[in-house]
Amino acid sequence: MLLTDYLIILLYFAGLLALGATLGRKIKSSREMFIAGKNSSWWLSGLSTYMTIFSAGTFVVWGGVAYRSGVVAITVGVMLGIASFLVGKFVAGKWARMRIDSPAEYLGIRFGKPTVRFFTVVGIIGKGVHTAVALYAVSIMAVALMPLPDGHWLADPQTGHLSVTCAVLILGLITFVYTAAGGFLAVLITDVVQFAILIGMILLMVPLSFGSVGGIGEFVRNAPPQFFDLFTSQYSWVWMVLWCLLHAFMIGGDFAFVQRYISVPTAKDARKSIYLVGVLYLITPLFFYVPALAYRLLNPEANPEQAYMLMSQHILTTGMLGMMMAAMLSATMSMVSGTLNVYANVFTYDIFKPLRPAASDGTLMRVGRSFTFLYGALITLVAVLIPYCGGAERVVVSILTLVISPLFIPSLWGLYSRRIGQRSVFAAMGITFLAAILVKTGWVAGGLTARHPEFVDAFIGLVFPVAILAAIELCARRRPDDAGWKRLETHYKDESELLTESQKARNREAGAMYSNLAFTIMTGTYGAIGIIMLGLALLNDDRSMYLYGGIFAGVATVAYLIFRTLRPAKGRSTR
């Protein structure tokens, strides 16, 4: 990358920090800090959920699958869309109808405090390690494109590029500073900015990628055999079904996603938010992997995990590579910020507040921000230490994947089952964890795991806990309702009971404020992208960039003018 690319990335980072500081002034209570006062608009929550699913692995891992195996990577992405629709149909509304301020509060009501402590400890450790690995992975990808002058104090002496440690520290620090400053509102709004940049760059990459191989027709004619198969031996239709169901449990029960369902005013809003995610995941995978697919024709011998960045280097001009890097960084930073905020929420409401029930709201906000900094620092430290683990982190992450994924299953099971209780959860999780450790360490079914690791992971992560809970359900069918179920029933309320007319009016006002702010920032982001493209077109004398820059700037301007015209009219109609 050149100086222009670095300047664009610095501008992006400065914008995130400024946004976090600005939004921090709008936070007046702990409920606003952690769940936006339950006033987030459905589309804002939906876009944030969409971005939370992302990480650098979307480009590195699944981009590598697209390069190696073809459009089966698109099928994998579409499965997330189907999973989101399942969550919208059966789960999201239930979360929104409960009077809870954090996901862990539900666990305490349904299964008791020991379950809360167990899920919280495992979640903080497991999610922390996963987030650290994602932070390390995106840093590895970034520094490969960032050479520095000889002897530069930020450079790695062996490679001459920005050191991975510096990259991890910079990305980690920026992320947990804007998350702590602006709370959940900053997470939501920055996710909108990151969504705008990500989608804008992907849409730009598609025509450029096809153009680099002679057009769509040439791409289709010259593609390798079976490149357009929807399933492969490694990613069979059975694996796809397991993958879809496993992610339905994850999107339905993971704390980070539940936080978004309880941040909107009504169950209808929660369902609409996840339906938006479903629509996006049915459409956007068709575009995500085009650069990696096309690069297979240009360089069949490349490292699959580098295919996306290599194609970016091949087709993007000076400055545009910096914008693409910002888009990739944003994918992981969104996941990191979501993890930090949701566990700050859980710690504040479900660990600190029970110990200090008389704590003021200001104290809760300070505790939440302090935890965000501490947890963020620990995640960053783990990411820095990964290169010194000698490969052990792969085994740890693999085991943790099989430990964390099943946690969502009893959470969702408890939303419907009258019978299972705390002992059922611990039994199901204990057996599943034991099976995961035995299989991943090679003590059991080592040959099968080596041949079909993805299938084994999906099978243990989904089939084991579901089968165990189903067996417990059958054995307990004649028992009386679990005490936790009876407690939970008192927390379900219809919107007519939950909200008065004055509360609905306040929610509409606050939701409109969040929506207006988000839409203004989104159009401003696209306008800035357009202006930057036009400036780069002048710098590089690139006619196509004039076209793309004009489209971005023009669409952003028209959309903003329409928005400004309709907003006052809408306001007059409600008075």
C-alpha positions as CSV (number, residue, x, y, z in Angstrom):
1,M,0.0,0.0,0.0
2,L,1.1,3.6,-0.6
3,L,0.8,6.8,1.5
4,T,-2.7,7.5,0.1
5,D,-4.0,4.1,1.4
6,Y,-2.6,4.7,4.8
7,L,-4.2,8.2,5.0
8,I,-7.6,6.6,4.1
9,I,-7.2,4.0,6.9
10,L,-6.2,6.7,9.4
11,L,-9.2,8.8,8.3
12,Y,-11.5,5.8,8.9
13,F,-10.0,5.2,12.4
14,A,-10.3,8.9,13.3
15,G,-13.9,8.8,12.2
16,L,-14.7,5.8,14.5
17,L,-13.1,7.5,17.5
18,A,-14.9,10.8,16.8
19,L,-18.2,9.0,16.4
20,G,-17.7,7.1,19.7
21,A,-16.9,10.3,21.6
22,T,-19.9,12.1,20.1
23,L,-22.3,9.3,20.8
24,G,-21.0,9.0,24.3
25,R,-22.5,12.4,25.1
26,K,-26.0,11.0,24.3
27,I,-25.8,8.2,26.8
28,K,-27.8,9.2,29.9
29,S,-28.4,5.9,31.6
30,S,-27.1,2.4,31.9
31,R,-30.0,1.0,29.9
32,E,-29.1,3.4,27.0
33,M,-25.4,2.3,27.3
34,F,-26.2,-1.5,27.0
35,I,-29.5,-1.9,25.2
36,A,-30.1,1.6,23.7
37,G,-33.0,2.1,26.2
38,K,-35.0,-0.5,24.2
39,N,-35.5,2.2,21.6
40,S,-33.3,0.9,18.7
41,S,-35.1,0.8,15.3
42,W,-35.5,-2.6,13.8
43,W,-33.4,-1.9,10.7
44,L,-30.6,-0.4,12.8
45,S,-30.6,-3.5,15.0
46,G,-30.8,-5.7,11.9
47,L,-27.7,-4.1,10.2
48,S,-25.8,-4.4,13.5
49,T,-26.7,-8.1,13.8
50,Y,-25.6,-8.6,10.2
51,M,-22.2,-7.0,10.9
52,T,-21.8,-9.0,14.1
53,I,-21.8,-12.2,12.2
54,F,-18.8,-11.0,10.1
55,S,-15.1,-11.2,10.8
56,A,-11.9,-11.5,8.8
57,G,-12.7,-15.2,8.4
58,T,-15.5,-14.3,6.0
59,F,-12.9,-13.2,3.5
60,V,-10.0,-15.4,4.6
61,V,-11.6,-18.7,5.4
62,W,-14.7,-18.7,3.1
63,G,-12.9,-16.6,0.5
64,G,-10.4,-19.5,0.4
65,V,-13.2,-22.0,0.1
66,A,-14.6,-20.0,-2.8
67,Y,-11.2,-19.9,-4.5
68,R,-10.6,-23.6,-4.0
69,S,-14.0,-25.2,-4.4
70,G,-16.2,-22.6,-6.1
71,V,-19.8,-21.5,-5.4
72,V,-20.3,-23.9,-2.6
73,A,-19.0,-21.0,-0.5
74,I,-22.1,-19.0,-1.6
75,T,-24.3,-21.9,-0.4
76,V,-22.6,-21.7,3.0
77,G,-23.5,-18.0,3.2
78,V,-27.1,-18.6,2.1
79,M,-27.5,-21.1,4.9
80,L,-27.0,-18.2,7.3
81,G,-29.9,-16.4,5.7
82,I,-32.2,-19.5,6.1
83,A,-31.0,-19.7,9.8
84,S,-31.9,-16.1,10.3
85,F,-35.5,-16.7,9.0
86,L,-35.9,-19.6,11.4
87,V,-34.8,-17.4,14.2
88,G,-37.2,-14.7,13.1
89,K,-40.1,-17.1,12.9
90,F,-39.6,-18.9,16.2
91,V,-37.2,-17.1,18.6
92,A,-36.6,-13.3,18.2
93,G,-40.0,-12.3,19.3
94,K,-39.8,-14.3,22.4
95,W,-36.7,-12.5,23.5
96,A,-38.3,-9.1,22.9
97,R,-41.4,-10.0,24.9
98,M,-39.4,-10.6,28.1
99,R,-38.8,-7.7,30.5
100,I,-35.0,-8.3,30.8
101,D,-32.0,-5.9,30.6
102,S,-29.4,-8.5,29.7
103,P,-29.3,-12.0,28.2
104,A,-27.9,-13.5,31.4
105,E,-30.9,-12.2,33.3
106,Y,-33.0,-14.7,31.4
107,L,-30.7,-17.6,32.4
108,G,-31.0,-16.6,36.0
109,I,-34.8,-16.6,35.8
110,R,-35.1,-19.8,33.8
111,F,-32.2,-21.9,35.2
112,G,-30.8,-20.2,38.3
113,K,-27.7,-18.3,39.3
114,P,-25.2,-21.2,39.0
115,T,-26.2,-21.5,35.4
116,V,-25.6,-17.7,34.9
117,R,-22.2,-18.0,36.5
118,F,-21.3,-21.0,34.4
119,F,-22.4,-19.5,31.1
120,T,-20.8,-16.2,31.9
121,V,-17.4,-17.6,32.8
122,V,-17.4,-20.0,29.8
123,G,-18.7,-17.2,27.5
124,I,-16.2,-14.6,28.7
125,I,-13.2,-17.0,28.3
126,G,-14.4,-18.7,25.1
127,K,-15.6,-15.6,23.3
128,G,-12.5,-13.7,24.5
129,V,-10.2,-16.3,22.9
130,H,-12.2,-16.4,19.7
131,T,-12.3,-12.6,19.5
132,A,-8.5,-12.5,20.1
133,V,-7.9,-15.0,17.3
134,A,-10.1,-13.0,14.9
135,L,-8.2,-9.8,15.9
136,Y,-4.9,-11.6,15.3
137,A,-6.1,-13.0,12.0
138,V,-7.2,-9.6,10.6
139,S,-3.9,-8.1,11.8
140,I,-1.9,-10.7,9.9
141,M,-3.9,-9.9,6.8
142,A,-3.4,-6.2,7.2
143,V,0.3,-6.1,7.9
144,A,1.0,-8.2,4.7
145,L,0.0,-5.1,2.7
146,M,1.8,-2.5,5.0
147,P,5.6,-2.3,4.2
148,L,7.4,0.4,6.2
149,P,10.8,2.1,5.6
150,D,13.9,0.3,6.8
151,G,14.5,0.8,10.5
152,H,11.0,2.2,11.2
153,W,10.1,1.8,14.9
154,L,6.8,0.1,14.0
155,A,8.2,-2.4,11.6
156,D,8.9,-6.0,12.1
157,P,12.7,-6.4,11.5
158,Q,12.2,-9.8,9.8
159,T,9.6,-8.7,7.3
160,G,10.0,-4.9,7.0
161,H,6.2,-4.6,7.3
162,L,4.2,-3.2,10.2
163,S,4.6,-5.6,13.1
164,V,1.7,-7.8,14.0
165,T,1.9,-6.8,17.6
166,C,1.6,-3.1,16.7
167,A,-1.4,-3.9,14.4
168,V,-3.2,-5.9,17.2
169,L,-2.6,-3.1,19.7
170,I,-3.8,-0.4,17.4
171,L,-7.0,-2.2,16.3
172,G,-7.7,-3.4,19.8
173,L,-7.2,0.0,21.4
174,I,-9.4,1.8,18.8
175,T,-12.2,-0.7,19.1
176,F,-12.5,-0.8,22.9
177,V,-12.1,3.0,23.2
178,Y,-15.1,3.8,21.0
179,T,-17.1,1.0,22.5
180,A,-16.5,2.1,26.0
181,A,-17.1,5.8,25.1
182,G,-20.4,5.4,23.2
183,G,-21.8,2.1,24.6
184,F,-24.3,0.1,22.6
185,L,-25.4,3.1,20.6
186,A,-21.8,3.4,19.4
187,V,-21.8,-0.3,18.5
188,L,-25.1,0.2,16.5
189,I,-24.0,3.4,14.7
190,T,-20.5,2.3,13.9
191,D,-21.9,-1.0,12.6
192,V,-23.9,1.2,10.1
193,V,-20.8,2.9,9.0
194,Q,-18.9,-0.4,8.7
195,F,-21.9,-1.9,6.8
196,A,-21.9,1.0,4.3
197,I,-18.1,0.7,3.7
198,L,-18.2,-3.0,3.4
199,I,-21.2,-3.2,1.0
200,G,-19.8,-0.3,-1.1
201,M,-16.5,-1.9,-1.6
202,I,-17.9,-5.3,-2.4
203,L,-20.2,-3.8,-5.0
204,L,-17.2,-2.1,-6.5
205,M,-15.1,-5.3,-6.5
206,V,-17.7,-7.3,-8.4
207,P,-17.5,-5.6,-11.8
208,L,-13.7,-5.0,-11.5
209,S,-13.2,-8.7,-10.7
210,F,-15.2,-10.0,-13.7
211,G,-13.5,-7.4,-15.9
212,S,-10.1,-8.7,-14.9
213,V,-10.9,-12.1,-16.4
214,G,-12.6,-10.9,-19.5
215,G,-16.2,-10.7,-18.3
216,I,-18.9,-13.0,-16.9
217,G,-19.0,-15.1,-20.1
218,E,-15.2,-15.8,-20.0
219,F,-15.4,-16.6,-16.3
220,V,-18.1,-19.2,-16.8
221,R,-16.3,-20.8,-19.8
222,N,-12.9,-21.0,-18.1
223,A,-13.9,-22.0,-14.6
224,P,-12.6,-25.3,-13.3
225,P,-14.8,-28.4,-13.3
226,Q,-17.4,-28.6,-10.5
227,F,-16.8,-24.9,-9.8
228,F,-20.5,-24.3,-9.9
229,D,-21.6,-27.3,-7.8
230,L,-23.8,-26.2,-4.8
231,F,-22.4,-29.0,-2.6
232,T,-19.1,-30.9,-2.5
233,S,-17.8,-34.0,-0.7
234,Q,-16.4,-31.8,2.0
235,Y,-19.5,-29.5,2.3
236,S,-22.3,-32.0,1.6
237,W,-26.0,-31.2,1.9
238,V,-26.0,-33.0,5.2
239,W,-23.3,-30.7,6.5
240,M,-25.2,-27.7,5.2
241,V,-28.3,-28.7,7.1
242,L,-26.2,-29.1,10.3
243,W,-24.5,-25.8,9.6
244,C,-27.8,-24.0,9.1
245,L,-29.3,-25.4,12.3
246,L,-26.2,-24.8,14.4
247,H,-26.2,-21.2,13.3
248,A,-29.9,-20.9,13.9
249,F,-29.2,-21.8,17.6
250,M,-26.2,-19.4,17.6
251,I,-28.1,-16.4,16.1
252,G,-31.1,-17.2,18.3
253,G,-29.2,-17.7,21.6
254,D,-25.8,-16.0,21.5
255,F,-25.6,-13.1,24.0
256,A,-24.5,-10.7,21.3
257,F,-27.5,-11.4,19.1
258,V,-30.0,-11.6,22.0
259,Q,-28.9,-8.1,23.1
260,R,-30.1,-6.8,19.7
261,Y,-33.5,-8.5,20.0
262,I,-34.1,-6.9,23.5
263,S,-32.9,-3.5,22.3
264,V,-36.0,-2.9,20.2
265,P,-39.4,-1.9,21.6
266,T,-41.6,-4.7,20.4
267,A,-41.5,-8.4,19.4
268,K,-42.5,-7.3,15.9
269,D,-39.4,-5.1,15.6
270,A,-37.2,-8.0,16.8
271,R,-38.6,-10.3,14.1
272,K,-38.3,-7.6,11.4
273,S,-34.6,-7.0,12.4
274,I,-33.6,-10.6,11.9
275,Y,-35.7,-11.0,8.8
276,L,-33.6,-8.2,7.4
277,V,-30.5,-10.2,8.2
278,G,-32.0,-13.2,6.4
279,V,-32.7,-11.2,3.3
280,L,-29.2,-9.7,3.3
281,Y,-27.7,-13.2,3.7
282,L,-29.8,-14.6,0.8
283,I,-28.5,-11.8,-1.5
284,T,-25.0,-10.6,-0.4
285,P,-23.2,-14.0,-0.6
286,L,-23.8,-13.9,-4.4
287,F,-21.4,-10.9,-4.4
288,F,-19.0,-11.6,-1.5
289,Y,-17.0,-14.3,-3.1
290,V,-16.8,-13.1,-6.7
291,P,-13.2,-11.7,-6.3
292,A,-11.9,-15.0,-4.9
293,L,-13.8,-17.0,-7.5
294,A,-12.4,-14.9,-10.3
295,Y,-8.9,-14.9,-8.9
296,R,-8.8,-18.7,-9.4
297,L,-8.7,-18.0,-13.1
298,L,-5.9,-15.5,-12.9
299,N,-3.6,-17.5,-10.5
300,P,-4.5,-21.1,-9.9
301,E,-1.5,-21.6,-7.7
302,A,-2.2,-18.9,-5.1
303,N,-2.6,-19.5,-1.4
304,P,-6.5,-19.8,-1.1
305,E,-6.6,-17.8,2.1
306,Q,-4.9,-14.9,0.4
307,A,-7.0,-14.9,-2.7
308,Y,-9.3,-12.1,-1.7
309,M,-6.5,-9.7,-0.8
310,L,-4.4,-10.7,-3.9
311,M,-7.4,-9.9,-6.1
312,S,-7.8,-6.6,-4.3
313,Q,-4.1,-5.7,-5.0
314,H,-4.6,-6.8,-8.6
315,I,-7.6,-4.6,-9.5
316,L,-7.7,-1.7,-7.1
317,T,-5.9,1.6,-7.7
318,T,-4.0,3.7,-5.2
319,G,-6.2,4.6,-2.3
320,M,-8.9,2.1,-3.1
321,L,-6.8,-0.7,-1.6
322,G,-6.8,1.3,1.6
323,M,-10.6,1.5,1.5
324,M,-10.9,-2.2,0.9
325,M,-8.6,-2.8,3.9
326,A,-10.8,-0.5,6.0
327,A,-13.8,-2.6,4.9
328,M,-12.1,-5.8,6.0
329,L,-10.9,-4.3,9.3
330,S,-14.4,-3.1,10.0
331,A,-15.8,-6.6,9.7
332,T,-13.7,-7.9,12.6
333,M,-13.9,-4.7,14.6
334,S,-17.7,-4.9,14.5
335,M,-17.5,-8.4,16.0
336,V,-15.0,-7.3,18.7
337,S,-17.1,-4.3,19.7
338,G,-20.3,-6.4,20.0
339,T,-18.5,-8.9,22.2
340,L,-17.1,-6.2,24.5
341,N,-20.4,-4.4,25.0
342,V,-22.6,-7.5,25.6
343,Y,-20.3,-8.9,28.2
344,A,-19.9,-5.5,29.8
345,N,-23.7,-5.6,30.0
346,V,-23.7,-9.1,31.6
347,F,-21.0,-8.2,34.1
348,T,-22.7,-5.0,35.1
349,Y,-26.2,-6.2,35.5
350,D,-25.7,-9.9,36.5
351,I,-22.5,-9.9,38.5
352,F,-21.8,-6.4,39.9
353,K,-25.4,-5.2,40.5
354,P,-26.4,-8.2,42.6
355,L,-23.3,-7.5,44.8
356,R,-24.2,-3.8,45.0
357,P,-27.9,-3.6,44.6
358,A,-28.0,0.0,45.8
359,A,-25.5,1.2,43.2
360,S,-26.6,4.3,41.3
361,D,-27.1,4.4,37.5
362,G,-23.9,6.5,37.1
363,T,-22.0,3.8,39.0
364,L,-23.3,1.1,36.7
365,M,-22.2,3.1,33.7
366,R,-18.7,3.6,35.1
367,V,-18.5,-0.1,35.9
368,G,-19.6,-1.0,32.4
369,R,-17.0,1.2,30.8
370,S,-14.2,0.0,33.1
371,F,-15.1,-3.6,32.3
372,T,-15.0,-2.8,28.6
373,F,-11.5,-1.4,28.9
374,L,-10.3,-4.3,31.1
375,Y,-11.9,-7.1,28.9
376,G,-10.6,-5.3,25.7
377,A,-7.1,-5.2,27.1
378,L,-7.2,-8.9,28.0
379,I,-8.4,-9.8,24.5
380,T,-5.7,-7.7,23.0
381,L,-3.1,-9.3,25.2
382,V,-4.2,-12.8,24.2
383,A,-4.1,-11.7,20.5
384,V,-0.5,-10.5,21.0
385,L,0.5,-13.8,22.6
386,I,-0.9,-16.0,19.9
387,P,2.3,-16.1,17.8
388,Y,4.1,-17.5,20.9
389,C,1.7,-20.4,21.4
390,G,3.4,-22.6,18.8
391,G,0.2,-23.7,17.1
392,A,-1.5,-24.7,20.4
393,E,-4.1,-22.0,19.8
394,R,-5.6,-24.0,17.0
395,V,-6.4,-26.9,19.3
396,V,-7.7,-24.5,22.0
397,V,-9.9,-22.6,19.5
398,S,-11.2,-25.8,18.0
399,I,-12.2,-27.2,21.4
400,L,-13.7,-23.8,22.5
401,T,-15.7,-23.8,19.3
402,L,-17.3,-27.1,20.4
403,V,-17.7,-25.8,23.9
404,I,-19.3,-22.4,23.1
405,S,-21.6,-23.4,20.2
406,P,-23.7,-25.9,22.3
407,L,-24.3,-23.3,25.0
408,F,-26.9,-21.6,22.8
409,I,-29.0,-24.8,22.5
410,P,-30.2,-25.2,26.2
411,S,-30.8,-21.4,26.3
412,L,-33.3,-21.7,23.4
413,W,-34.6,-25.0,24.5
414,G,-35.6,-23.4,27.8
415,L,-37.8,-20.9,25.9
416,Y,-40.1,-23.7,24.9
417,S,-39.6,-26.6,27.3
418,R,-41.5,-26.8,30.6
419,R,-39.5,-29.7,31.9
420,I,-35.7,-29.1,31.7
421,G,-34.0,-27.3,34.5
422,Q,-30.6,-26.5,35.8
423,R,-29.4,-30.1,36.2
424,S,-30.6,-30.9,32.7
425,V,-28.4,-28.1,31.3
426,F,-25.3,-29.2,33.2
427,A,-25.8,-32.8,32.2
428,A,-26.2,-32.0,28.5
429,M,-23.3,-29.6,28.5
430,G,-21.0,-31.9,30.5
431,I,-21.5,-34.8,28.1
432,T,-21.1,-32.6,25.1
433,F,-17.9,-31.0,26.4
434,L,-16.4,-34.4,27.2
435,A,-17.2,-35.7,23.7
436,A,-15.7,-32.5,22.2
437,I,-12.5,-32.9,24.1
438,L,-12.1,-36.6,23.4
439,V,-12.7,-36.1,19.7
440,K,-10.6,-33.0,19.2
441,T,-7.6,-34.4,21.0
442,G,-7.8,-37.6,18.9
443,W,-8.6,-40.0,21.7
444,V,-11.8,-41.0,20.0
445,A,-12.7,-41.2,16.3
446,G,-9.3,-39.6,15.3
447,G,-9.5,-41.0,11.8
448,L,-13.0,-39.7,11.1
449,T,-12.1,-36.3,12.5
450,A,-9.0,-36.1,10.3
451,R,-11.0,-37.0,7.1
452,H,-14.1,-34.9,7.9
453,P,-13.3,-32.3,10.5
454,E,-16.1,-29.9,9.5
455,F,-18.8,-32.6,9.7
456,V,-17.5,-33.9,13.1
457,D,-17.5,-30.4,14.5
458,A,-21.1,-29.7,13.3
459,F,-22.3,-33.1,14.5
460,I,-20.9,-32.8,18.0
461,G,-21.9,-29.1,18.3
462,L,-25.5,-29.7,17.3
463,V,-26.6,-33.3,17.4
464,F,-25.1,-34.3,20.7
465,P,-26.7,-31.6,22.9
466,V,-30.0,-31.8,21.0
467,A,-30.2,-35.6,21.4
468,I,-29.3,-35.4,25.1
469,L,-31.9,-32.7,25.8
470,A,-34.5,-34.6,23.8
471,A,-33.8,-37.7,25.9
472,I,-34.1,-35.7,29.1
473,E,-37.3,-34.2,27.8
474,L,-38.8,-37.7,27.2
475,C,-37.7,-39.0,30.6
476,A,-39.2,-35.9,32.3
477,R,-42.5,-35.8,30.4
478,R,-44.5,-36.8,33.5
479,R,-42.8,-34.5,35.9
480,P,-44.4,-31.2,36.9
481,D,-43.3,-28.0,35.3
482,D,-39.8,-26.8,36.3
483,A,-39.8,-23.9,38.7
484,G,-37.7,-21.9,36.3
485,W,-40.5,-22.2,33.7
486,K,-43.0,-20.9,36.1
487,R,-40.8,-17.9,36.9
488,L,-40.3,-17.3,33.1
489,E,-44.0,-17.2,32.4
490,T,-44.4,-14.1,34.6
491,H,-41.9,-12.2,32.4
492,Y,-43.7,-12.7,29.1
493,K,-45.9,-9.8,28.3
494,D,-47.8,-8.7,25.2
495,E,-46.9,-5.3,23.9
496,S,-50.4,-4.1,25.0
497,E,-49.4,-4.9,28.6
498,L,-45.8,-4.0,28.4
499,L,-46.1,-0.5,26.9
500,T,-48.5,2.4,27.7
501,E,-49.4,4.9,25.0
502,S,-47.0,7.5,26.5
503,Q,-44.2,4.9,26.5
504,K,-45.0,4.0,22.9
505,A,-44.8,7.7,22.0
506,R,-41.4,8.0,23.7
507,N,-40.1,4.9,22.0
508,R,-41.2,6.2,18.6
509,E,-39.5,9.6,19.3
510,A,-36.2,7.9,20.5
511,G,-36.3,5.3,17.7
512,A,-36.8,8.1,15.1
513,M,-33.8,9.9,16.6
514,Y,-31.6,6.8,16.3
515,S,-32.9,6.1,12.8
516,N,-32.3,9.7,11.6
517,L,-28.8,9.7,13.1
518,A,-28.0,6.3,11.5
519,F,-29.4,7.3,8.1
520,T,-27.6,10.6,8.1
521,I,-24.3,8.9,8.9
522,M,-24.9,6.2,6.3
523,T,-25.5,8.7,3.5
524,G,-22.6,10.8,4.7
525,T,-20.4,7.7,4.6
526,Y,-21.4,6.9,1.0
527,G,-20.9,10.6,0.1
528,A,-17.4,10.5,1.6
529,I,-16.6,7.3,-0.4
530,G,-17.8,9.0,-3.6
531,I,-15.7,12.2,-2.9
532,I,-12.6,10.1,-2.1
533,M,-13.1,8.1,-5.3
534,L,-13.4,11.3,-7.4
535,G,-10.2,12.6,-5.8
536,L,-8.5,9.3,-6.5
537,A,-9.7,9.4,-10.1
538,L,-8.0,12.8,-10.5
539,L,-4.8,11.4,-8.9
540,N,-4.7,8.2,-11.0
541,D,-6.5,9.5,-14.2
542,D,-8.9,6.6,-13.9
543,R,-12.1,7.1,-15.9
544,S,-13.9,4.2,-14.4
545,M,-13.3,5.7,-10.9
546,Y,-15.0,8.9,-12.1
547,L,-18.1,6.8,-12.8
548,Y,-18.0,4.9,-9.5
549,G,-17.3,8.0,-7.5
550,G,-20.1,9.9,-9.2
551,I,-22.5,7.1,-8.6
552,F,-21.7,6.9,-4.8
553,A,-21.7,10.7,-4.4
554,G,-24.9,11.2,-6.5
555,V,-26.9,8.4,-4.8
556,A,-25.8,9.6,-1.4
557,T,-26.8,13.2,-2.1
558,V,-30.2,12.3,-3.6
559,A,-31.0,9.9,-0.8
560,Y,-30.1,12.5,1.8
561,L,-32.2,15.3,0.1
562,I,-35.2,13.0,-0.1
563,F,-34.7,12.1,3.6
564,R,-34.5,15.7,4.6
565,T,-37.6,16.5,2.6
566,L,-39.7,13.7,4.0
567,R,-38.6,14.0,7.6
568,P,-40.3,17.3,8.4
569,A,-43.5,16.2,6.6
570,K,-43.6,13.1,8.7
571,G,-43.1,15.1,11.8
572,R,-46.0,17.4,11.0
573,S,-48.3,14.4,10.4
574,T,-47.7,13.0,13.8
575,R,-48.4,16.2,15.8
